[in-house]
Amino acid sequence: MAAVGELLFTGMTDWKNIGRGKTQDEEKYPNILQPTRLTSMVGVSIVAVCGGSASAHCMAIAEDGRVFTWGRNEAGQLGHGDLGNRSSPTVVKALDGVKVVAGSCGKNHSVVVTDTGASYAWGSNKHGQLGVGSIARTKPKEDDNRLVPVICTVANTSAVACGAEFTTWIAGEGGAVYSAGLPQYGQLGHGTDHEYNMNQGSVKLAYEAQPAPRLISALSERKVLKVACGHNHTVVVDDKGKIWTWGFGGYGRLGHKLQKDEFSPRMVEIQGGERNLCPPDCILAAGSTSSWVTCLQGQMYAFGKLKTTGDNNMYPIPFMDFQGWNLRSVAAGNTTFAAAGGDQTITWGQGAGQGELGYGPAGPKSSANPKLVESLEEKMVHQVAFGGGPTPFI
């Protein structure tokens, strides 16, 4: 059963300019510099917070199954039937009558799972990432956006994770894995990037959208329990405790000792082999350029680019800063990271600067090494999520 708590938030609120390198209007949209209660959410019991390494919007799921979204909305990724940004969490009214239990945020889309196994998606469908089976428009000038939730064609869903422009689902009692969306780096796991040449007389490469969720056949004999997606890569854990990765291989984020894209799932070799498998309740996270997973005895392993300077982890290496921690949650953003365990929460990231690390007005804007979030000391944080600029906590 999911832990229940209240929503806290820190980070940038100039939603239009998050992640775009533009000068923000701090007078009109001040950064929130430490975890803060949002007035509209006082008294609302929250069981999950969702972000994504590419997202500039957030999602919170209430104990009663309601979904709240806020942030950037230029593709309808908030699900409110319009393109207006929201500065505070707002109920997705189109989901009234269903109980949502899990969700995830992509760059410009959102996907949720209900207690009956149905999956709903909204926002940009440019590459078929909503998994509705088609990107066909009903009107000649209609765009690819879906401004309110639509039903995905995957049934009996138990988990979902969004990459920047693709989505991965776990479905059925057998833990089958399906994916849809942009296949450019092999992140769909179907053995191809669906590349083609748009012009006969010259070379202009494109990648064929995959709007119908398709079974990843390479995992058909595996029961997958956990899934996480970065910008353009996917990490899963099966019921045998094995880790599988595929997609964009830059900086070693796939953990195979090479910066090579993988078009199909490939098992990750980890120190200790069969003696060091991932338990069913392992913690799994994927950021823009990194992957994180706990194995036996709670040891966290990290691979990929963890700092803006220095060497990359080309294969899973123990992350010793978590040694002895009873971890509950780990989150990886674009260049920022967070972990909660015991009654402490730590964050770090060299690319931070808008309060997303939560160190407060007197604290530093960024930190190359894990640093305690003092305002959360002696508070039990159940979950933390990261977006491109915002950080929600439970």
N, C-alpha and C positions, 0 to 999 in steps of 0.2 A: 504494500500500500504506500502511495506517495506521501511524503511528509508535507504538512500544511503550514503555511506561514504567511507573512505580509510582504507586499511588494516594496522594494527599495530600488532607487535608480541613481546613477551618477553618469556624468559625461556631457557630451555636446548636444545642444538642442536646436542648432541652426540646421535643420534637417535637409534643406535644399543644398547646402554646401558641404555636407559631410563627405569626406574622402575625395574631394574634387580640387583640393589645393587652392581654393579661392578664399579671399579674405572674408571672415565671418562677421556678422553684425552682432557683436557681443553685448551691445547696449539693448538691442531688441530681443536677442536670443542668448541670454547669459548661460555660460557653462555651469553645470551643477558639479561641484568639486568634491563632494563626498556623498556616500550613500544616504539618500533622503527619502522620506515617506512622500508619496504623491497624494495630495489631499483627496482627490476623487476616488482613491482606492482604499482609504481607511475603512476598516471593517470588512473588507473583501478577503476571504481566505483563498490563497493562491497555492496551486500544486505544481505548476511548471512555468518556467520562463524560457523563451526561445529567442534566439538571434541567429546570426550567421556571419562568417568571416567576410562576406561580401555585402551584407545587408546594411541599410541605413534606416531600418524600422525594427520594431520589437513586437513580441507577442507575449501575453500572460494568460494562463489558463486557470480558471477558478475551480474550486472544489465542486461546485454545482455544475460544471461543464461549460460555463460561459467562456467566450473567447474575447479578450481585449487586445486591440492593436493600436499602435501609435508610431509616428515618425514620418518618413518620406512616403509619398503616395502617388508619384507621377505615372505609375502604370496600374494603379488600382490595387497595389499589394496589401492595402489595409482592409479591403473587402467591404467598404461602406457605400459602394455604388457611385462613387465620384472620384475625382483626382486631387482632392484637397488634403494637404498635410494635416496631421493631428498632433497637437502639443501634449496631450494627455491621453491615457488609455481610454479607448472608446469601445463599447460592446459591438461586436459584429452581429447585427440584428438578423441577418439572413440565416444565421445558424440557430435561431430560436427553435426549440423543440428537439435538438440533438445534444447529446452530452459528449463533449470533446475531452479526450484524455491525453493527447500528445500532439505536438506540432513542430514545425521547423520553418525557418525563413531563408529564402534565397536572396539574390541581388534585388530582384524586382517581383518576386512571387512568394506566396505562402501556401503551406499545405498542412492539413490537420488529419487526425485519426479519431474516430468516435468509439464509444464503448461497444458498439455493434460491429466494429471492423470496417465500417465505411470510411472512405477518404474523400475530403473536399479540398479544392485548390482554387486560388484566385490570383490575379495580377497578370504579369506578362506571360504570354504563351507564344512568344516569337519563335522559339525553338521546340515547342511542344512540351515544355517542362511541366505543364499542369497535368499531363497524363490523362487527358479527356478523349484521346483517340483521334483527334483531328485538330488542325489549325485553320480549317476552312472558315471563311467569313460568311455571315448570313446576309451582309449588305456589301455592295461594291466598294465603298470607301471606309468600311469598318476596319479598325486596327486590330492588333492581336491581343489586346488586353481584355481580361474578364474582371469586371469591377465588383462582382459579388461571387460568393462561392459556387462552384460547379462540382458535380460529382466526378471523381476519377473512375477509370474503368478497372482499377485493381480492387478485388473483393477480399474480405476476411483479412484486413490489414492489421498488423500488430505494432508496426513502427514505421517511421518515415524520417528521412534526412534530405535536406536540400543543399545542393551545391550552388554555385553562382547562377547557372542557367540550366540545371538539370535536377532531377529528383530520383531518389532511390527508396523503394518500399520493401518491407519484409511482410510476407503474406502467407496465410495458411498454417496448419499445424506442423507442416514439414519445414517451416522456415525458409520458404522459397524467396528469392530476391528478384525484384523487377526494377527496371529503370526506364526513364524517358527524358527527352530533351536534347541538348547540344552534345554531339558525339566527338567533338574536335580532337580531343586528346586521348580518346579511348575511355573516358570516364563512365560510359554506360556499361562497359564490361562485356560487349557483344563481339569482341574480336576484330573490330574495324572502327575507323574514324568516319566512315561514310563520306569520304572526300570525293569531290567531282569537279570538273572544269566547267565553268559557266559559259565560256566563249569558245567557239570553234577556231577562230582565227588567232587567238592569243591565250596566254595562260592566266586565268583568273579563278583561283581555287575557292571553293565553298564547301560547306558541310551540311549534308541533308538532315533536316530536322527529323526527330523520332518522336512523334506525338502519342503513339500507342505504347503504353508500358509493356515491356517485353521481358520475358524470363531470361535471366542470366544462366545459360545452360551449363557453363563451366562449374557452377555451384549446385547443380540439380541434385547431386547426391550428398549434399551437405545441409544440415539444419542450421541456419544462421540465426543468432540470437540478438546481436547488436549491430548497429550501423551508424557511421558518422561520415560526413562529407566536408571536404574543404572546397576551395574555389573550383578546382577541376580534378579532384581525386576522391576516391572512396576507400574507406576502411571498414571491414566487418570482422566479427568474431563468431565462430561456429560453436556447436555444442560439444565439440572435442577439445575446445580451448585453443584452436588454431586461429591465427590472424591472417587475413587476406587483404591485399591492396591492389588497386589498379587506377589508371588514369595518368595524369601529368606527373612525370618523375623528377622534375627539377628540384635541386637542393637536397635530394635524397629522401623526400617526404614519403616515398613508398617503402623505404627500408630495405632495399635490395642491393645496396652498396654501389649502385649505378644511377646516373641521372638519365634514366631511360624511361620513356612512356611505356605503359603496359596496357594493351587493349583488352586483355582478359584477366580475371582474378589470378593472382600469384601469391602463394603462401610465403609469409615472412618468417625467416629463420631468426630465432631469438636465443639469447644466451641460456644454456641449461637444457635446451631441446624439450624432450618429453617430460622432463622433471620440472619444467617451468611453464606450465600452460596457463591460459586465462580462465578464471572461474566464471560461472554464468552471470554473476553480479559484478563483473569487472567494470571499471570506469573507462570509457572510450571517448576520445575527442579528436577533432580534426580542425586545424586552422587553415589559413591561406596557404602556408608553406610547410606545415608540420603535422605530425600525428602523435597521439598519446594513448597509452593503454596500460592498465595495471595487470600484472600476472600474479602468480601464487605469492602468498605472504604480503600482498598489497604493494609490492615494489612497482613504481611507475617507470615505464620506459618511454623515451621520446626519440623521434627521428625526424630529420628535415632541418629547416632553417629556424633556429631558436633565437638568434640575435642578428641585428643588422650588420654587425661586424664579426669577424672570426670564422672558424671552420664550421661546416655543417655536419650534422649527425647523419652519415650515409646509411646507417643501420641502427636498430634499436639499442640505445645506451641508457643504463639506469640514471634516472634524474634524482641525484642524491639530496637535493633540497627538501624532498618530501619524505626522507628517511624517518621512520618512526611515527609518521602521521597516520591517523585514522581518516583517510580521505573520503569525502562524500561527493565532491564535485570538482571537475577540472574543465576549464573553458579556454579555447584558443581562438583569438581573433586574427586580424591581419598581421599586426606586429605586437600584439598585446596578449597577456596570459593571466589566468587567475586560478586559484585553488582554494577550496574550503575544507577544513577538517578540524575535529575537536571544537574548540570555541574560538578559533582564529581563522582569518581569511587573509591570503596574500595575493598581491598582484604585481606585475612588472611588465616592462616593454619599453624599448628605446624609441619607438616611433610615436609614443603617446604625447598628448599635449593639451587635451581639452577636458581634463578631469575624469577621463574614463577609468583611471586607476584608483580613484577615490581617496587620495591622500589628504584632501582638505586644503583650505586656502593657504595655510602655512607650509604645506608639504611640497615636495618636488612634483613637477609635471610628468616626469618620466623616471624610470629606474631600470638599469641594465640587469639588476639582480632582484630576485623575489624580496618583497618588502611588505611588512605587516600593514594592513589597513586598520589604523588605530581606532577609528570610530566604530568598528565592528568587533573589537576585542571583547571577549567574554560573551559574545552573541553567537548562537548556533545558526550559521548560514547553511541552508539545505542545498541550495543550487545557485550557480552563477552562470550567466551567458554573456557572450560578447557579440557586438556588431561592429560596423566600421567606425563608430564613434560613441555609441551608447553602451552602458553596462547595467543590466537589470539583475537583481538578487532576490532570493526568497530567504 
